[in-house]
Amino acid sequence: MKVIHITPTYFDHASIIGGGERYPTELASWMSKFIDTTLVSFSVQRNCSSQGTLRIETYPVKHLIHGNKINPLCFQYLGSILDANIVHIHNINTLVSDLGCLTASLLGKRVFVTDYGGGGSLVLNRKLPVFRGYRNAFVYSRFGLDFIPVELQKKAILIKGGIDTNKFCPDASLKKEKKILYVGRILPHKGINYLIEAFRLLNHSDYKLRIVGRVYSEQFYQDLQQLADGLAVEFIHDADDSQLLNEYRTAKVTVLPSVHTNCYGNYTPVPELMGFTLLESQACGTPVICTDAGAMHEFVNDSRTGFVVKQNSGEAIATALRQLIRLSPSEYAEYQRRCREWIKPLGWSAVVQKHLDIYQGKVT
């Protein structure tokens, strides 16, 4: 069996880095350990490369439809479908997704899709019965199920998780620091302003707040810096994998404070379809706090591996922080143990095997 994953954006230094890029890349990479797998994506030039056992084929794009980076105009990639048995398309609403599904269906391939929200303004599925070509649609949260077309909801399959538990794991030689951690892009819908507000309300001069992530909104970043004035808040924009692991392992708690309506009044219907940060932190044995926005509550065992609090509230985050900080050493150790147990079923090996079973029709 040969599997091809087609994704309109590829997770490298030039991509729009988020869950929609990381998930298909990680899924394909782990799947390649078990079966012949190729990741097909798009860039400025044609390139063939390998990442471990995964083959990566990028096809040149000379035009982005309406300037949208996740809706490239390209036809050359369709030839990669010929030798595949399984075609797994990532993102529903792009032209390359629609063309890929139609072509694969006409060739008698088994076609599947996973969506990540968003998409292009010019697609074919609004005029043509593209969705009939998909055997199943995968979702990785119950929340996300409501955001795919009704026609696909009827044949949707929930497969939660996707975390490298070999990489993200505790290190007993490292001691916990009095540190609160945020990891993610610096964007308004991430709600970091409420975390800084919570840190001010916490009023623990012996603690520090470390914010790790690239800046995607300069205005929001400048506003955060003003909010953090006078506080022990540090911004890190260039953390590599080694430093990120160290941050997770040494933090007392990791917070993901995403919101539907940000501090500027703008609404985002899908702020988090999962929240990789939550999985990574818990896998490292570090409890988490998240808001009730999006799907995040599905990936935290509330009051056992961390806390789910109401969004847009610095006070709610501060209250949860106090609860974790005040735990006795034995109580905190129990949170750490439960974090690691909670994450085990969400590891990539289990996620990949579930996909392979469905590809082969072993699960209906």
N, C-alpha and C positions, 0 to 999 in steps of 0.2 A: 504494500500500500504506500502510495506517495501522496503527501499532503502539501498543499500550497496555501500559505496565508497571504492575503492581499490587504495592505493597509495604505491609506492615502498619505500618511506622514510616518516618517521613520525616526526612531528614538536615537538620534546622534547629536553632536554638538550644534547642529544647525536646525534642529526640529523645534516645534512648539512643544516643549517638554511638559508632559502631564500624564495622567493615567491612561488617556487615549493613545499615547505612544508607548508607554512602558508595558501595558498589559499585552498587546499583541506580540511585542518583541520578546518578552519573557516567556509567554506561552509557546511561541514557536521555538525558542531556544531550548526550553525544557523538553518539548515534544521531540526535538531532533535527537535526544538521547535514547529514544525508544523506537523511532521510525524515521524513514526518509522524509525530511522536511525542508521546505524552502520558504523564505520570507521575501515577498515581492513588494517593492515600494518605489518611491519616486524621488528624484533629485535633479540637479542641474545637468548631470551627465550620466551616461550608461556606465554601470560598474558591476562587476561580479566579485564577490569576496566570500570569506567564511568567518564565522565566529564560533569556534569550537566545531561541533558537528553540524551546525546550522549553515546552510547556504543562503546568501543574501544577494538578491538581484534587484538593482535599482535601475529605473528607466528614466530617460531624460524628459523633462517637462519644459516646454517653451512658453506655455501660457497657463496662467491660473485664472479660472473662470471668475469673473468679477473681482479679481485680485485675492480670492480666498485661498489661503495656503493649504487648506484641507480639501480643496476641490480642483485638482489638477486636470488638465486636458491631455490625454495620452491614449494611444491605441496599441502601441508596440508591445506592451506588457501582456496583451491577450494571448500571444503565442506561448506564454509560459504555462497556460492552462492545458495545452494539448496532452502532455504526458502525465498529468495529475489524475489521481482517482478521487481525491477529496479536495474541494476548493472551499476554504474558510475565509470569508470576507469580513473585514473589520470597518465599521461605520456604515450605516444604512443610507444616509442621504448625501451621497457623492456620485458624480458621473462615473468614475472608475468602478465604483461598487455596482451600480446598475448594469454597466456594460459587462463586467465580470460575471455577474449572476446570469444574465441573458445568454452570454456565450457558453458558459459552463453547462447551463441547462440544455441548450441546443446540442451540445456534445455528449449529453448523457452522464455528466459528472454529478456526484452528490455534492450539493452546495449548502453551506451553513453560514450564519451571520452572527456577529456580536456588535452591538451598538454602544456608543459612548456619549451620545448627546451631540447636539450641534449638527453641522453639515453645510452643504452648499445651497445656494438659492436656485441653481439650475440643475435639475435631476430628471431622470426619465420615469421614475416610479409614480409620478403624479399623473402620467398619461398612459403608461403601459403597465400590464399586470406583472411587474417584476417580482413581487413578493411571492408569487406562486412557485417561483423557482427555488426558493429556500426550503429545504427539508425541515430544518429547525432553526430557531433563533435562540442563542444563548444569552442569558442575563446573569450577572454575578451579584445581584441584590434584588430583593423583593421590591424595593423602591423603584429600581430601574425598569421593572416590568411594565409599570404604568406609562412609561415614556416611549415605548415602541408602538408602531401601528397595531391596531386591533387585529388585523389579519395575521400578524406575526405573534401577537400575544397568545393566540389559539394554539400555536405550535412552539411555544417558548419552553425552555428548560433552564432551571436555576442551578448554577454551579458556583457556589460561593468560594471566594478566596483567591489565592495566588501569591505565595510568599516563599522566598528561598530560605528555608529554615536551616540550611547548612551555613549560609552566610550570616543571616541575622539570628544570632544566638548569644547567650550570656558568656561573659568571661569572668570567672571567679577571681582572677588576679586583680581585677579593677574594683576600686571602691566607689560607692555612690557619693556624688558631690551634692552640695546644697544648690542644685541647679534645676530650673524649670526650662523645658525645651519646646521649641516649635520647629518643625521641618516642613517646608513646602514653598510654593511660589509666593512671592510678595505681590498679591493682588487684592483688591478691596473685598471680594466675596469670601476671602479666607478669614476675615474677621479678626485679624491680628490686633487691631485697635482695642478690641474688648479684652484680649489677653493682657495687653499692657495696662489697661485700666484695672484689671483684676490684680495684676502684680503690684500696682500702687496701693490698692485696697488691702492687699495681703500684709503689707507693711512689715516685712521681715528683712531687716538690713543685712542679715547674714546670707540671704539667698540672692541668686542672680538669675536673670532671664536671658536665654540665648536663642536668637532667632536665626535659623539657618535656611537660606533659600535665595534664589536669583530674583532680581527686581524686574517685574513685568509692568509695573505702574510707577513711574517716577513721582507723580503727584502723591500717591498713597504712601510711598516710601518717605517722602519729605514730611508728610503729616505724622507718620509713625515716629520719626525722629524727634519731632516737636513734643509728641505725647510722652516720649521716653526721657525727656530732658530731666536730669537730676536723679534718674533711677539707674540701678545696676543692670542695664540692658545692653547687650552686645549683638550686633548684626554681623553675620558671616555669609558671604556670597559665593565663595569659591571652595567649599568643602569637597574633598575627594571622598571616595568610598571608605577609605580607612578612617578618616576623621569623622565621617558620618556615623560609622559603627561605634566609634569611641564615644561620640555624643550620646547616642542611644543608651549605651551600656553604663555610662556614668551619671546620667540624669536621674533625678528623683521621680520625675513625672514628665510625660510628653503631652502637650495640649494641641488639639486641632479644633479651633473655634469658628469654623466656617458658618456662613449665614446665607439665607435666601435674599434678604434685603440688606444691602451694605450701608455704610455710613454716609454715602452720598445719595441714598434713596433709590438706587438702582436694584432691580429685582432679577435674581437668577433662579430659574426653576430647578436646575440640577447643579447645586454647588458641589456635591460629592456623591458619586455613584458607589464608592467604597471607602476610599481613604487609605492609601498605601501606608501612610505614616503610622496609622493605628496598628496595622499588622506588623510592621517592622519593629516598632517599639515594644509591643507585647512579646514578640518572638525573642527579643533581647532581654526579656524579663523585667521590663519597665512599665509600670501601670500608666494608664492614659486617661485623659479627660477629653470628651468631645461634646459638641452641641447636638441638639435634636434635629439639625438640618440634614436634608438628603438621606442617604442610606447609612450614615455612620453608626447609628444606634444598633444596627444589625451586626456590627463587628466588634462590639464591646459588651462584655458580660457585666452589666450595670451592678455596681456595688461589690463586684467580685474581682474584676480585672481593672477596674477604674470606674468612672462615673460619666453618665450622660446628663447634660444640663440643658436648660433652655437657652436658645440662641439670643444674640444681641444683648447680652447681660454680663457685664464685668463682675457684678456681685455674685451671680450664680457660679461663675468660674472660680472666683475667690473662695467661695464657701467650699467647693469641692477640693480646691488646693489645700485649704486648712485641714480638711478631713484626712487627706493623705499624709500631709506633713506631720500631723499629730499621732500617727500610728506608732505603736511600739515596734521595736525591731522584729519581734516574732510575728506581729500582725502584718507588717510590711513584707516580710519574707513569704507569708502565705499568699499575699497578692501576687508576688513574683512567681510563685509556683503555679498559681492558677492561670496567670498570663501564658506561660509556656504550654500548659495543657490545653488551653482554649485555642491556641494557634495550630496545634498539630494537624487537625483535619483540614486545615486551609493551606497546607503546603503544596508546592507546585507539582510534585510527583502524583499526589492524589487528584489534583485538578486535571492534570494531563490524562490520567487513566480514565477519568469520567468522560472526557471528550472523546478519547479513542473508542470507548465502548459505544458511544452514541454514533460516531462515524460509521461503525461496523454494524449498527442496527441491533446491538445487544441490549439496549435500553430503549423502551418506547414510552 
